[in-house]
Amino acid sequence: MTVDTALEISPPTRLAIAYAPYDLRSAFALLLHIDNRFADILRNARDPMIAQIKMAWWREAFASASDARPKGEPLLQALNEVGDRIPSSALEALASAWEHLLGNEQYSQEIIDTHAELRAEAIFATYADWMGTVQNMRPIGRSWALESLRIAFPERVAGCIMPSAPLPKARTLRPLSILTMSVRTGSGLRLILHALTGI
């Protein structure tokens, strides 16, 4: 069972995953699922200390050998299945990105910029490495991270600057442009047109 079939994901995210090469889909889906799980930890946090304990649990699980990881967690099962396809540095950056927001009711520009940089490194730069592209995907990754954070926590990022970045044209990078377009437009038809044509 792969993570993209085991867990529910949004239609735009599913579309982005569908455009990834077949042999990378499970790893790409897993990164996005972990990102969503960490967002849920933040969203549901009543006590920052409890949220920090949960993040520490994930960090320990990531650092453990596959046969020593806790059983019964679909995301860890999926991580074991993809092997070393996802570098430990990406998992570390993703955990750090969300930990950076803990304990803050309002996010300053510096806080969200650091968060966005780490998420871009974890997901967009990792995908670019898989594709072997020399094009820097961090700017578009930061744009996606900031916009998705604004959508998820609008009251916490009020007044912060949300810089944009041009979408990549290469077909191999279409999953990243789909993700970015999905947080820039509310139109499903517009998103599908972009997926099909890159426009």
Backbone torsions as a table, in degrees:
resi	resn	phi	psi	omega
1	MET	NA	126.3	179.6
2	THR	-96.4	158.6	-173.9
3	VAL	-64.2	-32.8	-177.6
4	ASP	-73.3	-16.1	174.3
5	THR	-101.3	-20.0	-176.1
6	ALA	-81.8	-26.3	-173.8
7	LEU	-127.4	151.8	178.9
8	GLU	-77.0	138.9	175.0
9	ILE	-136.9	160.8	-177.3
10	SER	-70.5	152.8	179.1
11	PRO	-55.9	-43.9	178.3
12	PRO	-61.3	-38.8	178.6
13	THR	-67.9	-39.4	177.2
14	ARG	-62.7	-37.6	177.7
15	LEU	-64.1	-43.9	178.8
16	ALA	-60.6	-43.0	179.6
17	ILE	-64.0	-38.2	-178.7
18	ALA	-63.0	-26.8	-179.8
19	TYR	-86.5	-5.4	176.2
20	ALA	-77.8	151.3	175.4
21	PRO	-55.2	144.9	-173.4
22	TYR	-53.1	-42.0	-175.3
23	ASP	-74.7	-7.0	179.8
24	LEU	-110.9	-6.5	-172.3
25	ARG	-60.8	-44.0	-177.9
26	SER	-64.4	-41.0	-179.9
27	ALA	-68.0	-42.0	179.3
28	PHE	-64.8	-44.7	177.7
29	ALA	-60.6	-39.9	-178.9
30	LEU	-63.0	-44.2	177.6
31	LEU	-57.5	-42.8	-178.5
32	LEU	-70.1	-36.3	176.5
33	HIS	-66.4	-42.1	178.3
34	ILE	-63.4	-41.8	176.5
35	ASP	-57.5	-44.6	178.3
36	ASN	-64.9	-39.3	179.3
37	ARG	-62.6	-42.2	179.2
38	PHE	-66.7	-36.1	175.7
39	ALA	-63.3	-38.0	178.1
40	ASP	-65.8	-37.3	177.1
41	ILE	-59.8	-44.5	178.6
42	LEU	-66.3	-44.0	-176.6
43	ARG	-62.6	-37.4	-175.3
44	ASN	-96.1	3.6	-176.2
45	ALA	-70.4	120.5	171.5
46	ARG	-95.7	-30.8	-179.4
47	ASP	-128.4	118.7	-179.4
48	PRO	-56.2	-30.9	179.9
49	MET	-66.7	-39.4	177.4
50	ILE	-64.5	-42.6	178.1
51	ALA	-62.2	-39.3	178.9
52	GLN	-64.9	-38.3	177.7
53	ILE	-63.4	-41.4	178.3
54	LYS	-63.0	-42.7	179.0
55	MET	-65.3	-37.5	177.9
56	ALA	-63.9	-36.7	177.7
57	TRP	-61.3	-43.3	179.5
58	TRP	-65.9	-42.1	178.5
59	ARG	-59.8	-43.2	179.9
60	GLU	-64.9	-39.9	178.9
61	ALA	-64.6	-41.5	178.7
62	PHE	-62.2	-38.6	-175.5
63	ALA	-78.3	-15.7	-177.4
64	SER	-79.0	155.8	172.2
65	ALA	-63.8	153.2	-173.7
66	SER	-57.3	-38.2	-177.9
67	ASP	-78.9	-6.1	179.7
68	ALA	-105.5	-0.7	-179.3
69	ARG	-75.3	150.0	179.0
70	PRO	-56.0	140.1	179.4
71	LYS	-88.0	157.3	174.0
72	GLY	91.6	-1.6	177.5
73	GLU	-103.4	112.3	-175.8
74	PRO	-56.4	-35.0	-178.6
75	LEU	-68.8	-36.0	177.3
76	LEU	-73.1	-35.8	174.9
77	GLN	-60.2	-43.9	178.7
78	ALA	-64.5	-38.3	178.7
79	LEU	-62.6	-40.1	177.0
80	ASN	-63.3	-35.7	-176.9
81	GLU	-72.1	-33.0	-178.7
82	VAL	-85.1	-4.3	177.0
83	GLY	63.2	-134.8	-177.0
84	ASP	-96.3	20.0	178.3
85	ARG	-59.4	-39.1	176.9
86	ILE	-93.4	117.9	-179.2
87	PRO	-67.6	146.7	179.7
88	SER	-59.7	-29.2	179.1
89	SER	-63.9	-33.0	178.4
90	ALA	-69.1	-42.1	178.1
91	LEU	-64.9	-40.2	177.9
92	GLU	-62.8	-44.7	-179.6
93	ALA	-64.5	-38.8	-179.3
94	LEU	-66.3	-44.0	177.2
95	ALA	-62.8	-43.0	179.9
96	SER	-63.4	-37.4	-179.3
97	ALA	-57.9	-45.4	-177.3
98	TRP	-81.3	-33.6	175.2
99	GLU	-61.6	-31.5	-177.9
100	HIS	-62.6	-22.6	-178.6
101	LEU	-91.0	-14.7	-174.9
102	LEU	-63.9	141.0	176.2
103	GLY	82.5	7.4	-179.6
104	ASN	-119.6	118.1	176.8
105	GLU	-76.9	-29.4	177.9
106	GLN	-127.7	134.9	-177.0
107	TYR	-98.3	125.8	175.2
108	SER	-77.2	167.7	177.3
109	GLN	-59.9	-40.1	-179.8
110	GLU	-63.3	-41.1	-179.1
111	ILE	-64.1	-47.8	-176.8
112	ILE	-72.7	-28.9	176.8
113	ASP	-65.6	-42.1	178.1
114	THR	-65.9	-43.7	177.0
115	HIS	-56.8	-48.3	-177.8
116	ALA	-64.8	-39.5	179.3
117	GLU	-61.8	-42.7	-178.9
118	LEU	-69.1	-41.8	178.1
119	ARG	-66.2	-39.0	177.5
120	ALA	-62.4	-41.5	178.2
121	GLU	-62.7	-44.5	-174.5
122	ALA	-67.9	-42.0	-171.3
123	ILE	-104.8	-55.7	-174.1
124	PHE	-73.3	-43.8	179.3
125	ALA	-68.3	-36.1	177.6
126	THR	-63.7	-45.0	179.1
127	TYR	-62.9	-42.0	178.5
128	ALA	-61.0	-38.8	177.0
129	ASP	-63.4	-41.7	177.3
130	TRP	-58.2	-38.3	-177.7
131	MET	-80.6	-13.3	-178.7
132	GLY	71.1	23.3	-178.5
133	THR	-82.5	147.8	176.1
134	VAL	-92.9	-8.0	179.9
135	GLN	-70.3	133.7	-178.3
136	ASN	-78.2	114.6	-178.4
137	MET	-95.8	1.4	-178.7
138	ARG	-65.1	-41.2	179.2
139	PRO	-59.9	-45.5	179.0
140	ILE	-69.5	-31.9	176.4
141	GLY	-65.0	-40.4	177.0
142	ARG	-64.6	-41.6	178.5
143	SER	-60.0	-46.6	178.2
144	TRP	-61.3	-45.9	-177.9
145	ALA	-61.9	-42.5	-179.3
146	LEU	-67.3	-44.8	-179.3
147	GLU	-66.4	-41.4	179.9
148	SER	-67.7	-32.9	176.0
149	LEU	-67.7	-39.6	178.6
150	ARG	-63.1	-39.6	179.2
151	ILE	-67.5	-41.3	-177.0
152	ALA	-74.9	-36.7	-175.0
153	PHE	-134.2	63.2	-173.8
154	PRO	-59.5	-35.7	-176.8
155	GLU	-72.6	-18.5	-176.4
156	ARG	-93.2	-14.6	-177.6
157	VAL	-116.2	16.2	-178.7
158	ALA	-57.5	131.3	177.4
159	GLY	88.4	-7.6	-179.3
160	CYS	-81.3	148.8	179.6
161	ILE	-80.0	132.9	179.9
162	MET	-115.8	83.4	-178.3
163	PRO	-65.7	147.7	179.1
164	SER	-100.6	173.2	177.6
165	ALA	-152.6	145.8	-179.4
166	PRO	-66.4	144.3	178.9
167	LEU	-75.1	143.0	176.4
168	PRO	-69.9	147.5	-177.9
169	LYS	-93.4	-23.4	-174.4
170	ALA	-63.2	135.4	179.1
171	ARG	-60.3	-34.7	-179.0
172	THR	-66.1	-21.0	-179.6
173	LEU	-101.7	10.3	-177.2
174	ARG	-57.2	-37.8	178.0
175	PRO	-56.2	-36.5	-179.4
176	LEU	-73.3	-38.9	178.7
177	SER	-70.2	-32.1	176.2
178	ILE	-64.9	-45.6	177.6
179	LEU	-57.6	-45.2	-178.0
180	THR	-67.3	-44.1	178.6
181	MET	-62.1	-33.0	-176.8
182	SER	-65.0	-25.7	178.4
183	VAL	-97.2	-3.8	178.5
184	ARG	-99.2	-22.8	-177.3
185	THR	-132.0	143.7	176.3
186	GLY	-93.7	3.5	-176.0
187	SER	-93.7	118.2	176.7
188	GLY	-66.5	-36.4	179.1
189	LEU	-65.8	-38.9	178.5
190	ARG	-64.8	-39.0	179.1
191	LEU	-65.9	-42.8	179.4
192	ILE	-64.6	-40.9	177.8
193	LEU	-60.6	-42.2	178.2
194	HIS	-63.9	-42.3	-180.0
195	ALA	-60.0	-39.2	-176.7
196	LEU	-77.1	-36.3	-170.1
197	THR	-117.6	-19.8	-175.6
198	GLY	82.0	2.5	-178.2
199	ILE	-90.3	NA	NA
